[in-house]
Amino acid sequence: MGSIIFSLFLLSLAFSHQTHNFFVTADSNLIQKTCKNTKYYGLCVSTLKSDPTSKTADTKGLAVIMVGIGMANATATSSYLSSQLVSSRNNDTNMKKVLKECADKYGFAGDALQASVKDLASESYDYASMHINAAADYPNACHNAFKRYPALAYPPELARREEGLKHICDVALGIIDNFGW
């Protein structure tokens, strides 16, 4: 986990030194302008402004920051599900199976987002979008796993985390769509 965050930090620093025409140093105006073209303006602005590296990031750097937030969400959700599996006093094998499957799916979402950071670095924006879309879809597989067992209720905490990851991915996709590739 620490190496992922460190890699993300290094990539965001590298992106902040890019000199492409459509990438300029981020300030409040760039963040607002960038976020206006996303599905969740408030989430975009508040998330980017809460990250101190956004002040010196270009537009691609803002996308990397948002993807990093998504990676943190996916990793935290996978860890949360694993902890629920371990601490579960319930001997329901179906619940344990679904929790394990969901933990894996959120881990895959984190991996897909990590791949999108590499895609952004190489300016493969179509692949970055593909990986972010995949990350946003992994929670659906988890939700569907619960649906296979009607006796299992979909936990409200998991629903909240699912929605959060999907919104973060939507924002990242909106930022990438601004690149005009």
Secondary structure, DSSP 4 states (H G I P E B T S, - for coil): -HHHHHHHHHHHHHHHT---TT-----HHHHHHHHHTSS-HHHHHHHHHHSGGGGG--HHHHHHHHHHHHHHHHHHHHHHHHHHHHH-----HHHHHHHHHHHHHHHHHHHHHHHHHHHHHTT-HHHHHHHHHHHHHHHHHHHHHHHTSTTSPPPHHHHHHHHHHHHHHHHHHHHHHTT--
